[in-house]
Every structure is written in structure tokens, then in C-alpha cells.
Amino acid sequence: MNAPSSATAGAWKPPATDVAPALPRPPVWNKLLPAIGPIALFVLWDLVVRLGFIKPILLPPPLATFQTLITGLAGGPLLNDFLVTVWRTLQAFLIAAAVGMPLGVLLGSNEKAYRSVEFLIDFFRSTPSSALIPLFLMIFGTSDINKVAIAAFGAMLIVVFNSAYGVINARKQRVMAAKVMGATRWQIFKDVLLWESLQPSFVGLRSAVSMALVIVIVAEMFIGADSGLGNRIINSQQVLNVKSMYASILAAGALGYALNVLFLVIERRIVHWSGR
């Protein structure tokens, strides 16, 4: 067999393979980045107390506060107040979602109908819910219904706004494609607009559950409650039980964070096509 010429030999390349080059692994410390903020806050908190910048009677050491939190949630009185706040928040959120999502989708599917009530939605959405507490007190009194009702109202406005805008801003190409293929208005609504509204609706639901929690805790502070995290925070502050007060604040923050993460996970599983 003749040896390949120099030109042919110089142009020869090894056959291509289908094996993709291995991607470099991210450094291990990248996984630890989310922990840097909490650790830095913990260290700063401890130093501020140890160095005497703030007296322990006003800001207890972090270890003592976390011990109070864990003990309380492990079966102490803090656990009962925590569960009461969770239940009130879930009630308000479920009412807001059950009413707000269908209403928002229906309003968004008819832009003229939405524009006719847009001012009212934006007005009450921009009004601090705490400013409406006296109104709800006159209607519902100081019962648990009051706390759930005002939280549901504030959360519902967020859901309506996001769901309606999700339908209004649905991608025109998909709507036009459905019309070209002969889809009826009902088919466009249920097969295009409804699905297009899911992603912004979930954003609204995530914001709504956080809003519901905030309003419930504020209502527990100022509307004659005898239970709940808000009631525990304000009562602990009045008797200078600072460990219990800070433990209750941390419990409320942990609850809000957990609800936000939960909805992020649900959103990624259900609306997995978002952005495509």
C-alpha cells in the first residue's frame, strides 16, 4: 500500500466522536455560598452583644435566642402560637387563590372588563392593608374571621392582578396561531390563555402567601388576639421577655421563608415550560 502523500498526511484528522468533553465541576465552596450570610449575621450579632454595644436585656445572645426558639417549637407554648398563625395564613391564602385566580383570568380574557376595574384593583392593592383594619373591625369585630378576612383581601388583590396581566400579556404568536388553525374563542381561552397565565399566576400566589402571613401577624398584634405569633411578639415586648420576642420573630421569618421556597418548588414542577 502506498504511503499517503505529505499533503494528504498533513490534512488528515482523527475521526470525530460523539463523546462530549467533560464540563468542569463547580468549586465545592459555591455550594456553601448561601450559608455565608446567616453565619456572618450570627457572628455579628454575637460580637455586638459580647462587646457591649447593645445590652443583653435588649438583644439576647444568639445561642440563647435559638435555644428558646428550638425549645418552644419542640412542644412549648411557642409551637401552639406557630400553628395558629400557620392555620390562619393558609385559610386566608386558600380564599385568595380560590377567588383571585378565576376572577383574574376572566378579567384578563376581556381586556375592556379589566380596564373598567383596573383603578379599583390598583388603588386597594397600593393601600396598606393595616390601614383597612378599622374597616374590617367594624364589619367582622375582633374574631378570628377578621384576621383571616383582611389577610385574604390583601392577598387576593395580588393574585387578581398577576393572573389578569398573565392573560392580557399572553404571547400574541400563540394566540394568532390558534386562530389560524380555526380554534374557537373558548378553545383559545382554555388551551392558550389559561396556560399562559399560569406562570404569572404562580408569581402572584407566591407573593400572596407572603402578604397573607404579614397581614395575619399584624392583625394578631393589634386586633385582640389571644394566640398567634403576632400576639406572642407584642406580649413578650410589653413584659421585656426579649428571648421569647426574638424567638417568635425568628419563627415568623422561618415560616415566611419556608412558604416561599415551597412555592418556588411547586412552580418549577408545574410551570416547567416557563420562558420557552
Buried (B, 14 or more C-beta within 10 A) or exposed (E): EEEEEEEEEEEEEEEEEEEEEEEEEEEEEEEEEEEEEEEEEEEEBEEBBEEEEEEEEEBBBBEBBBBBBEBBBEEBEBBBBBBBBBBBBBBBBBBBBEBBBEBBBBBBBEEEEBEEEBEEBEEBBEEEBBEBBEEBBEEBEEEBEBBBBBBBBBBBBBBBBBBBBBBBEBEEEBBEEBBEEEBEEEEBBEBBBBBBBBBBBBBBBBBBBBBBBBBBBBBBBEBEBEBBBBBBBBBBBEEEBBBBBBBBBBBBEEBBEEBBEEBEEEBEEEBEEEEE
